[in-house]
């Protein structure tokens, strides 16, 4: 029964008074910016816009070699997987498909027919 009495004594207003004192700080709130703005890929997108000009639009499919990609958008890790994040970002935000392939790897069977 003592526990029940304690609950009746406690009120949300009391809790609020304790949380909102003179020295209390509010929660950290980060403002979400536009979804198409991502500083991480800003330079890469600028390089692609320079190369493809007005063709850099939704629905564009870009297929370039790893060597070309490294020339336009340098990476510390010189592998195709270093561009996966950029490719995913372009697909989600712009509807652009970016395919980067290595000339060292063997093409898939379906790609041999198209060569």
Protein Blocks (a to p, Z undefined) as FASTA:
>chain_A
ZZmmmmmmpcfklmmmmmmcfkbccddddddddfklcfklmmmmmmmmmmnmmmlcghia
cdddfklmmmmmgcfblcfklmmmmmmmmmmmnopacddddfkbccdfklmmmZZ
